[in-house]
Amino acid sequence: MIRYEGTLYRPPSEARSLILQATIGCSYNECTFCGMYRDKRFRVRPLAELEAEIEWAREQFGPEVRKVFLAAGDALVAKASFLAALLERLRAAFPNLRRVSCYASPQSLQVRSVEEMRALGALGLSLYYLGIESGHDEVLTRLAKGVDAAEMVRVAGKAHAGGVALSTMILLGAGGPALSLAHARASARVVNAIQPRFLSTLIMTPVPDTPLFEEERRGEYERVGDLLATRELRELVAGLELTGTIFRSNHASNALPLEGTLPRDKPRLLATLDDALAHGNDAPFVPGWRRGL
């Protein structure tokens, strides 16, 4: 059977994927807002353990497995030879496998060469989930992302050069009220430079046992309310100049669920946001209790 260590995290779009914990924890694990891996020591799991789990999944699900997600925080940082061996075993076990994906931190993208990413992509690892969070350098520093906006664009470009699709994320509210619109505009510029296949937004929410939670407790970080988050999202969407990106703002944390394809649906998305802003606090926001706030 498949054994998971601790709480398992995956992107919403991987709900129907077979999930293998190729690594435990996150090799970087410094982002101030993230509490997902703080209780775990990073390590790469032995290939023999994963081979046994793949064989069990083959017996249980066989041809039904079409997508695999490699957890945890940044499996891409593991040695390319390990990832290649794992991908080869997945391809052999699941003849209908269409895609393998993983989280990719900026640090793991710095480690992987374009040639390695191209070779791993040929074996099926064709989608990376990259948390951009912000395109504003001051905000990125506050979040302790470990890179500035220019480096984020550079490492994303490596993935594109390697033929890998990117699913990216922006954190609404990451700059607090003071940097809200500047954060949105800078984020749009970075997303435009990256041209990801997928783009999503989440509301930044401090969680216990993270530096951000303590910053909020000390009064050093202030959340944005639903109205300001909507204004921030409107500024972001208005600044996007994309050539074929699937956009989602329907994560459970979002006050106003939206989805579309850019640039085609940009006018509709802006009209929806403008209508919500016109209604002010009477806008049809999803209640906070339904979003776990």
SERO-4910 file (N, C-alpha, C, O; in steps of 0.05 Angstrom, whole numbers):
BEGIN
 pado doro    nc1    nc2    nc3   cac1   cac2   cac3    cc1    cc2    cc3    oc1    oc2    oc3
  Met    A     17    -24      0      0      0      0     17     25      0     42     23      4
  Ile    A      5     48     -5     19     73     -5     18     85     23     -3     87     36
  Arg    A     42     92     33     44    104     60     51    133     58     70    141     44
  Tyr    A     35    150     72     40    178     72     50    186    100     39    177    120
  Glu    A     70    203    100     81    213    126     70    240    132     75    259    116
  Gly    A     56    243    154     45    270    161     22    278    144     11    262    129
  Thr    A     15    304    145     -6    315    128      3    316     99     25    325     93
  Leu    A    -15    308     82     -8    307     53    -20    332     40    -43    339     44
  Tyr    A     -4    346     23    -13    369      9    -10    365    -21      9    353    -30
  Arg    A    -30    375    -36    -29    373    -65    -44    397    -77    -61    408    -63
  Pro    A    -39    404   -101    -55    425   -115    -83    415   -119    -88    391   -122
  Pro    A   -103    433   -119   -131    425   -123   -135    409   -149   -151    391   -150
  Ser    A   -120    416   -170   -124    403   -196   -113    374   -196   -117    360   -216
  Glu    A   -100    366   -175    -89    338   -174   -107    320   -157    -98    299   -147
  Ala    A   -133    328   -154   -151    312   -137   -155    284   -146   -159    266   -129
  Arg    A   -153    279   -172   -157    252   -183   -131    238   -190   -131    217   -204
  Ser    A   -109    249   -181    -83    238   -188    -74    218   -167    -82    219   -144
  Leu    A    -57    199   -175    -43    182   -157    -21    199   -145     -5    212   -159
  Ile    A    -19    200   -118      0    217   -105     21    199    -91     15    182    -75
  Leu    A     46    204    -98     69    190    -86     86    211    -72     93    232    -83
  Gln    A     93    205    -47    111    222    -32    140    215    -40    153    200    -26
  Ala    A    149    227    -61    177    222    -70    197    233    -50    218    222    -46
  Thr    A    189    256    -38    206    268    -18    188    275      6    164    276      4
  Ile    A    201    279     29    187    287     53    195    316     59    219    322     59
  Gly    A    175    333     65    182    360     72    190    377     49    185    370     26
  Cys    A    203    400     55    212    419     35    241    426     40    248    432     63
  Ser    A    257    425     20    286    429     24    292    458     31    312    464     44
  Tyr    A    275    477     22    279    505     29    265    512     55    279    520     74
  Asn    A    239    510     57    224    512     82    228    538     97    228    537    122
  Glu    A    232    560     83    237    586     97    214    606     92    214    626    106
  Cys    A    196    601     74    175    620     68    159    627     93    150    608    107
  Thr    A    155    652     99    143    660    125    114    652    128    104    649    150
  Phe    A    100    648    105     71    643    106     64    614    105     41    607    110
  Cys    A     83    597    100     78    568     95     83    552    121    105    552    132
  Gly    A     62    537    129     65    520    152     63    490    145     61    473    163
  Met    A     64    484    119     59    456    110     80    437    118     74    413    123
  Tyr    A    105    446    120    127    426    123    145    433    147    167    422    149
  Arg    A    137    450    165    155    459    186    160    437    207    179    439    222
  Asp    A    143    417    208    147    395    227    162    371    215    163    350    227
  Lys    A    173    375    190    185    353    177    214    359    169    220    382    162
  Arg    A    231    339    171    259    342    162    260    333    133    250    311    126
  Phe    A    271    349    115    271    342     87    288    318     82    310    315     92
  Arg    A    278    300     65    294    278     56    280    266     31    256    269     27
  Val    A    297    252     15    287    238     -8    282    209      0    299    197     13
  Arg    A    259    199     -7    252    172      1    267    151    -16    274    156    -39
  Pro    A    273    128     -4    287    107    -19    271     98    -43    247     95    -41
  Leu    A    284     94    -66    270     86    -90    256     59    -86    235     55    -98
  Ala    A    268     41    -70    256     15    -66    228     17    -53    210      3    -60
  Glu    A    225     36    -34    199     40    -21    179     50    -42    156     40    -42
  Leu    A    187     68    -59    168     79    -79    161     57   -100    139     56   -109
  Glu    A    181     41   -107    175     19   -125    154      0   -115    136     -9   -130
  Ala    A    155     -6    -89    135    -23    -76    107    -10    -77     87    -23    -82
  Glu    A    106     16    -73     81     30    -73     70     32   -102     45     30   -106
  Ile    A     87     36   -121     78     36   -149     67      9   -157     46      8   -171
  Glu    A     79    -12   -148     70    -39   -155     42    -44   -142     24    -55   -154
  Trp    A     39    -35   -117     13    -38   -104     -9    -22   -119    -31    -32   -124
  Ala    A     -2      3   -127    -21     19   -142    -27      7   -169    -50      8   -179
  Arg    A     -7     -5   -182    -12    -19   -207    -32    -41   -204    -50    -45   -221
  Glu    A    -29    -56   -183    -48    -78   -178    -76    -69   -171    -96    -81   -179
  Gln    A    -77    -46   -157   -103    -36   -148   -118    -20   -170   -142    -23   -174
  Phe    A   -103     -3   -185   -116     16   -203   -108     12   -232   -124     19   -250
  Gly    A    -85      0   -237    -76     -6   -264    -81     16   -285    -70     38   -282
  Pro    A    -97     10   -305   -100     29   -328   -115     54   -320   -116     73   -336
  Glu    A   -127     55   -296   -141     79   -288   -122    103   -281   -131    126   -281
  Val    A    -97     97   -276    -79    118   -268    -69    133   -293    -55    122   -310
  Arg    A    -78    158   -295    -70    174   -318    -53    198   -309    -39    210   -326
  Lys    A    -55    206   -284    -39    228   -274    -26    220   -247    -38    207   -231
  Val    A     -1    229   -243     13    224   -218     24    250   -209     36    266   -224
  Phe    A     21    255   -183     33    279   -170     54    270   -151     49    253   -133
  Leu    A     79    281   -154    101    275   -136    102    295   -114    110    318   -118
  Ala    A     93    287    -90     96    304    -66    124    300    -55    137    280    -63
  Ala    A    135    317    -37    121    338    -23    130    365    -33    126    371    -57
  Gly    A    142    382    -16    145    410    -22    160    417    -48    151    435    -62
  Asp    A    181    404    -54    195    410    -79    211    385    -88    235    385    -87
  Ala    A    196    365    -97    208    340   -105    228    344   -127    246    327   -131
  Leu    A    226    365   -142    244    370   -165    273    373   -156    291    371   -172
  Val    A    277    379   -131    305    384   -121    320    358   -118    345    358   -115
  Ala    A    306    335   -118    320    309   -116    338    305   -140    335    319   -161
  Lys    A    357    287   -138    376    283   -160    361    275   -186    341    261   -185
  Ala    A    371    284   -208    358    279   -234    358    249   -239    339    239   -251
  Ser    A    378    234   -231    380    205   -236    358    191   -220    346    172   -230
  Phe    A    353    200   -195    331    189   -179    304    194   -192    288    175   -194
  Leu    A    299    218   -201    274    225   -213    270    210   -239    248    200   -245
  Ala    A    291    207   -255    289    192   -280    282    162   -274    265    151   -288
  Ala    A    295    150   -254    289    123   -248    260    120   -239    246    100   -246
  Leu    A    250    139   -222    223    138   -213    203    141   -236    183    127   -237
  Leu    A    208    159   -254    191    163   -277    190    138   -295    169    131   -306
  Glu    A    213    126   -299    213    102   -315    196     80   -303    182     65   -318
  Arg    A    196     77   -277    180     57   -264    150     64   -266    133     46   -269
  Leu    A    144     89   -265    116     97   -268    106     92   -296     84     82   -300
  Arg    A    122     98   -316    115     92   -344    110     63   -349     92     55   -363
  Ala    A    127     46   -337    125     17   -340    100      6   -327     87    -12   -337
  Ala    A     92     18   -304     70      8   -289     43     17   -299     23      2   -297
  Phe    A     42     41   -311     16     53   -319     17     60   -349     26     82   -356
  Pro    A      8     43   -366      9     47   -395     -7     71   -405     -1     82   -426
  Asn    A    -27     80   -389    -44    102   -397    -35    129   -384    -50    148   -385
  Leu    A    -12    129   -371     -2    153   -357      1    176   -377     16    173   -397
  Arg    A    -12    198   -371    -10    222   -389      8    243   -378     21    258   -393
  Arg    A     10    245   -351     25    268   -340     34    262   -312     20    249   -296
  Val    A     59    271   -306     69    271   -279     76    300   -272     86    315   -289
  Ser    A     70    308   -248     74    336   -240     86    337   -212     86    317   -197
  Cys    A     95    361   -204    106    364   -177    107    394   -171    105    411   -189
  Tyr    A    110    400   -145    116    428   -137    145    433   -145    162    416   -145
  Ala    A    150    459   -152    177    467   -159    183    494   -145    171    514   -153
  Ser    A    200    494   -126    208    519   -114    228    534   -132    240    521   -149
  Pro    A    231    560   -129    252    574   -145    279    562   -141    296    561   -159
  Gln    A    284    552   -116    310    540   -110    315    514   -125    337    509   -134
  Ser    A    294    498   -128    297    473   -143    301    479   -173    315    464   -186
  Leu    A    288    500   -182    292    508   -210    320    518   -215    330    516   -237
  Gln    A    332    530   -195    360    538   -197    378    515   -200    398    516   -214
  Val    A    372    493   -186    389    469   -186    387    454   -212    407    445   -222
  Arg    A    362    451   -222    358    434   -246    368    449   -271    362    473   -275
  Ser    A    382    435   -288    390    446   -314    368    444   -334    350    427   -331
  Val    A    369    459   -355    349    458   -377    350    429   -389    329    418   -395
  Glu    A    374    419   -392    376    392   -404    363    371   -387    350    353   -397
  Glu    A    367    373   -360    355    354   -342    325    356   -343    311    335   -343
  Met    A    314    380   -343    285    384   -344    274    373   -370    252    361   -371
  Arg    A    289    376   -392    279    366   -418    279    335   -417    260    323   -427
  Ala    A    300    323   -406    301    294   -405    279    283   -386    266    263   -393
  Leu    A    275    296   -364    253    287   -345    226    291   -358    208    275   -354
  Gly    A    223    312   -373    198    317   -387    192    295   -408    169    287   -411
  Ala    A    213    286   -421    209    264   -440    200    239   -427    187    221   -440
  Leu    A    205    236   -401    197    213   -385    170    217   -372    159    200   -359
  Gly    A    158    241   -376    131    246   -366    128    269   -347    105    278   -342
  Leu    A    149    279   -335    147    301   -315    144    327   -330    164    341   -336
  Ser    A    119    334   -336    114    356   -356    100    380   -344     95    399   -359
  Leu    A     95    381   -317     82    404   -305     94    409   -278     96    391   -261
  Tyr    A    102    435   -273    111    443   -247     92    464   -236     81    481   -250
  Tyr    A     87    462   -209     71    482   -195     91    501   -181    105    493   -163
  Leu    A     91    526   -190    110    546   -180     95    568   -165     79    582   -177
  Gly    A    101    571   -140     90    593   -125    106    619   -129    127    623   -117
  Ile    A     96    636   -147    109    662   -151    104    680   -127    122    693   -117
  Glu    A     79    679   -117     69    694    -94     67    724    -99     46    736    -94
  Ser    A     89    736   -109     88    765   -115    110    772   -135    130    757   -138
  Gly    A    106    793   -150    126    804   -167    140    828   -156    157    840   -169
  His    A    133    835   -131    144    859   -118    167    850   -100    164    834    -82
  Asp    A    191    861   -105    215    853    -91    213    856    -60    221    839    -45
  Glu    A    201    878    -51    198    882    -22    180    861    -10    185    851     12
  Val    A    159    854    -24    141    834    -14    155    807    -14    152    791      5
  Leu    A    169    800    -35    184    775    -36    204    773    -13    208    751     -2
  Thr    A    217    795     -7    235    795     16    220    790     42    230    774     59
  Arg    A    198    803     46    182    799     70    173    769     73    171    759     95
  Leu    A    167    757     50    158    729     50    181    709     52    176    685     55
  Ala    A    205    719     50    229    703     52    229    681     30    236    658     34
  Lys    A    222    690      5    221    671    -17    249    663    -26    253    642    -39
  Gly    A    269    679    -20    297    672    -27    305    680    -54    328    676    -62
  Val    A    287    693    -70    294    703    -96    279    730   -100    260    735    -86
  Asp    A    290    746   -119    275    770   -126    259    765   -151    260    742   -162
  Ala    A    245    785   -161    227    781   -184    243    773   -209    234    756   -224
  Ala    A    266    785   -213    281    779   -237    291    750   -237    291    737   -258
  Glu    A    298    740   -213    307    712   -212    283    693   -215    286    672   -227
  Met    A    260    701   -205    236    685   -210    231    682   -239    224    660   -249
  Val    A    233    703   -254    228    702   -283    250    685   -296    244    669   -314
  Arg    A    274    688   -287    296    673   -300    293    643   -296    295    627   -316
  Val    A    287    634   -272    285    605   -268    260    593   -281    260    570   -289
  Ala    A    238    609   -282    214    600   -297    221    597   -327    211    579   -340
  Gly    A    238    615   -337    247    613   -365    262    587   -370    261    576   -392
  Lys    A    277    578   -350    291    552   -353    271    529   -357    275    512   -374
  Ala    A    250    530   -341    229    509   -344    217    509   -372    213    488   -385
  His    A    211    533   -382    199    536   -409    219    526   -430    212    512   -449
  Ala    A    244    533   -426    265    523   -445    267    493   -445    274    481   -465
  Gly    A    261    481   -422    261    452   -419    235    439   -429    232    414   -426
  Gly    A    217    455   -439    192    444   -450    171    437   -429    153    422   -434
  Val    A    174    448   -405    156    442   -382    135    464   -379    141    487   -381
  Ala    A    110    456   -375     88    475   -370     89    484   -341     97    468   -323
  Leu    A     81    508   -335     81    519   -308     53    526   -299     37    538   -314
  Ser    A     47    518   -275     22    527   -261     31    545   -239     44    536   -220
  Thr    A     24    570   -240     35    590   -221     14    601   -203    -10    599   -208
  Met    A     23    613   -181      4    624   -161     13    651   -151     37    656   -147
  Ile    A     -6    669   -148     -2    695   -135    -18    696   -110    -41    688   -109
  Leu    A     -6    707    -88    -19    709    -63    -31    737    -60    -17    757    -56
  Leu    A    -58    739    -62    -71    765    -57    -68    772    -28    -71    755    -10
  Gly    A    -61    797    -23    -57    806      5    -29    803     15    -24    810     38
  Ala    A    -11    793     -2     16    788      8     30    813     16     48    812     33
  Gly    A     23    835      4     36    861     11     21    876     33     29    898     40
  Gly    A     -1    865     43    -17    880     63    -31    903     49    -27    907     25
  Pro    A    -46    919     64    -60    942     53    -41    963     40    -47    975     20
  Ala    A    -18    967     52      0    988     43     11    983     15     14   1001      0
  Leu    A     18    958      9     30    951    -16     11    936    -35     19    925    -55
  Ser    A    -15    937    -29    -35    921    -43    -33    925    -73    -29    906    -88
  Leu    A    -37    949    -83    -39    954   -111    -11    952   -124     -9    943   -147
  Ala    A     10    961   -110     37    958   -121     44    928   -124     56    921   -144
  His    A     36    912   -105     40    883   -107     25    872   -131     36    855   -146
  Ala    A      1    880   -136    -15    870   -158     -2    878   -185      0    861   -203
  Arg    A      6    903   -188     18    912   -213     44    898   -219     49    889   -241
  Ala    A     61    895   -198     87    882   -202     83    852   -208     98    841   -224
  Ser    A     63    840   -195     57    812   -200     48    808   -229     56    788   -242
  Ala    A     32    826   -239     23    824   -267     47    825   -286     48    810   -306
  Arg    A     66    843   -280     89    845   -298    106    819   -298    115    810   -319
  Val    A    109    806   -275    124    781   -273    109    759   -287    121    743   -302
  Val    A     83    757   -283     67    736   -296     68    740   -326     70    720   -341
  Asn    A     67    765   -335     69    770   -364     96    761   -375     97    750   -398
  Ala    A    117    764   -360    143    756   -369    146    726   -369    161    715   -386
  Ile    A    132    712   -352    134    683   -350    115    669   -370    122    648   -381
  Gln    A     91    681   -374     71    669   -392     65    640   -384     70    621   -400
  Pro    A     55    635   -360     49    608   -351     25    596   -365      9    610   -377
  Arg    A     24    569   -365      1    556   -376    -24    559   -358    -46    560   -367
  Phe    A    -19    560   -332    -40    563   -312    -32    585   -292     -9    588   -286
  Leu    A    -52    599   -283    -48    620   -263    -71    619   -243    -95    618   -251
  Ser    A    -65    619   -218    -86    619   -197    -79    640   -176    -56    648   -173
  Thr    A    -99    649   -161    -95    667   -139   -107    655   -114   -128    642   -115
  Leu    A    -95    660    -91   -105    653    -65   -103    677    -47    -87    695    -52
  Ile    A   -119    678    -26   -117    699     -6    -96    690     15    -99    668     26
  Met    A    -76    706     20    -57    699     40    -69    700     68    -80    720     77
  Thr    A    -68    677     82    -80    675    108    -60    664    128    -50    642    125
  Pro    A    -53    680    148    -33    670    168    -43    645    182    -66    644    191
  Val    A    -26    625    184    -33    600    198    -14    597    222      9    606    221
  Pro    A    -24    583    243     -7    580    267     20    567    261     23    552    242
  Asp    A     39    574    278     66    562    277     81    571    252     98    556    242
  Thr    A     75    595    242     91    606    220    100    634    228     88    647    245
  Pro    A    122    644    217    131    671    223    109    692    216    107    712    230
  Leu    A     94    688    195     73    707    187     52    709    209     43    731    215
  Phe    A     45    686    221     25    686    242     35    703    266     20    718    278
  Glu    A     61    701    272     72    716    294     74    746    286     70    763    303
  Glu    A     80    752    261     80    779    252     53    792    255     50    815    264
  Glu    A     32    777    248      5    788    252     -1    792    281    -14    812    289
  Arg    A      7    774    298      2    776    327     15    801    338      5    814    356
  Arg    A     39    808    328     54    831    337     45    857    324     55    878    330
  Gly    A     26    855    305     17    879    291     34    887    268     32    910    259
  Glu    A     52    869    259     71    876    237     60    868    210     71    877    189
  Tyr    A     39    853    209     25    846    184     -5    850    188    -16    842    208
  Glu    A    -17    862    168    -46    867    169    -59    854    144    -50    858    122
  Arg    A    -79    838    148    -93    826    126   -109    846    110   -116    867    120
  Val    A   -113    840     85   -131    856     68   -159    845     71   -162    821     72
  Gly    A   -179    862     72   -206    853     72   -215    844     45   -201    847     25
  Asp    A   -240    834     43   -250    823     18   -251    845     -4   -246    839    -27
  Leu    A   -259    869      4   -262    890    -16   -234    898    -28   -232    901    -52
  Leu    A   -215    901    -10   -188    908    -20   -176    885    -36   -162    889    -55
  Ala    A   -181    861    -27   -171    837    -42   -183    837    -70   -169    829    -89
  Thr    A   -208    844    -72   -221    845    -98   -210    868   -115   -206    864   -139
  Arg    A   -204    891   -103   -191    912   -118   -163    904   -127   -155    911   -149
  Glu    A   -149    890   -110   -123    880   -117   -124    860   -140   -107    861   -158
  Leu    A   -144    842   -139   -147    823   -161   -154    837   -187   -145    829   -208
  Arg    A   -170    858   -185   -178    873   -209   -153    886   -221   -150    886   -246
  Glu    A   -136    897   -205   -111    909   -214    -93    888   -227    -80    894   -248
  Leu    A    -92    865   -215    -76    843   -227    -86    835   -254    -71    835   -274
  Val    A   -112    829   -256   -124    820   -281   -121    841   -303   -115    835   -326
  Ala    A   -125    867   -295   -123    889   -314    -95    890   -327    -92    898   -350
  Gly    A    -75    883   -311    -48    886   -320    -37    861   -335    -15    862   -346
  Leu    A    -53    840   -336    -44    815   -349    -46    817   -379    -66    825   -390
  Glu    A    -24    810   -392    -23    809   -422    -13    781   -429     11    777   -433
  Leu    A    -31    762   -429    -24    734   -433    -34    724   -460    -52    734   -471
  Thr    A    -21    703   -469    -27    693   -496    -42    666   -496    -47    655   -518
  Gly    A    -47    655   -473    -61    629   -472    -58    616   -445    -46    595   -443
  Thr    A    -70    629   -425    -67    620   -397    -94    614   -385   -112    630   -387
  Ile    A    -97    591   -373   -121    584   -358   -119    597   -330   -100    592   -315
  Phe    A   -139    614   -324   -138    629   -299   -159    619   -280   -182    613   -288
  Arg    A   -151    616   -255   -170    607   -234   -166    624   -209   -143    628   -199
  Ser    A   -188    634   -199   -188    648   -173   -210    636   -156   -226    651   -144
  Asn    A   -212    610   -156   -234    596   -143   -225    578   -120   -239    560   -112
  His    A   -201    582   -110   -192    568    -86   -210    574    -63   -224    595    -63
  Ala    A   -212    556    -43   -230    560    -21   -226    586     -6   -244    596      7
  Ser    A   -202    598     -7   -197    622      7   -207    647     -6   -210    668      6
  Asn    A   -214    645    -32   -222    669    -47   -250    678    -41   -268    662    -37
  Ala    A   -253    704    -39   -280    716    -33   -298    717    -57   -322    716    -54
  Leu    A   -286    718    -81   -302    721   -105   -292    700   -125   -272    706   -140
  Pro    A   -303    676   -127   -293    656   -145   -295    664   -174   -316    673   -183
  Leu    A   -273    661   -189   -272    669   -217   -256    647   -232   -239    634   -221
  Glu    A   -262    645   -258   -246    628   -275   -250    636   -304   -270    647   -311
  Gly    A   -230    630   -320   -231    637   -348   -205    631   -362   -186    621   -350
  Thr    A   -204    638   -387   -180    635   -403   -172    662   -413   -188    677   -424
  Leu    A   -146    668   -410   -136    694   -418   -119    692   -443   -104    673   -446
  Pro    A   -123    711   -462   -137    736   -459   -167    736   -465   -180    756   -461
  Arg    A   -178    714   -475   -205    714   -485   -225    725   -464   -243    740   -471
  Asp    A   -223    716   -439   -243    723   -419   -236    747   -402   -250    752   -382
  Lys    A   -215    761   -409   -207    784   -393   -230    805   -390   -235    814   -368
  Pro    A   -244    813   -412   -265    832   -408   -287    823   -389   -297    838   -373
  Arg    A   -294    797   -391   -315    787   -373   -306    787   -344   -321    794   -326
  Leu    A   -281    779   -339   -270    778   -312   -269    806   -300   -277    810   -277
  Leu    A   -260    825   -316   -259    853   -306   -287    864   -300   -291    878   -281
  Ala    A   -307    857   -317   -334    866   -313   -345    855   -287   -359    869   -272
  Thr    A   -339    829   -282   -349    817   -257   -336    830   -232   -349    835   -212
  Leu    A   -310    836   -234   -296    849   -212   -306    878   -208   -310    886   -186
  Asp    A   -311    892   -230   -321    919   -228   -349    920   -216   -355    937   -200
  Asp    A   -366    900   -222   -392    898   -211   -391    894   -181   -405    906   -165
  Ala    A   -373    876   -172   -369    871   -144   -359    895   -129   -369    902   -107
  Leu    A   -340    910   -141   -330    934   -128   -351    955   -127   -352    971   -107
  Ala    A   -369    957   -147   -390    977   -146   -410    972   -123   -422    990   -113
  His    A   -413    946   -115   -431    939    -93   -418    942    -66   -431    940    -45
  Gly    A   -392    947    -66   -378    951    -41   -380    927    -23   -378    904    -32
  Asn    A   -385    932      3   -388    910     22   -413    893     18   -416    873     31
  Asp    A   -431    902      1   -455    887     -6   -450    867    -29   -469    854    -39
  Ala    A   -426    866    -39   -419    848    -61   -424    819    -52   -423    813    -28
  Pro    A   -430    801    -71   -436    773    -64   -411    757    -57   -405    737    -71
  Phe    A   -396    765    -37   -373    751    -29   -380    725    -14   -401    723     -1
  Val    A   -363    704    -18   -367    680     -3   -362    686     26   -342    697     33
  Pro    A   -381    678     44   -377    684     73   -351    673     84   -342    651     76
  Gly    A   -339    688    102   -314    679    114   -315    652    127   -295    637    126
  Trp    A   -338    646    139   -339    620    153   -338    596    134   -329    574    141
  Arg    A   -347    601    109   -345    580     89   -316    577     78   -310    556     66
  Arg    A   -300    597     83   -272    596     73   -253    590     96   -229    591     92
  Gly    A   -263    582    119   -246    575    141   -233    599    154   -212    596    167
  Leu    A   -244    623    150   -232    647    162   -244    654    189   -236    674    201
***
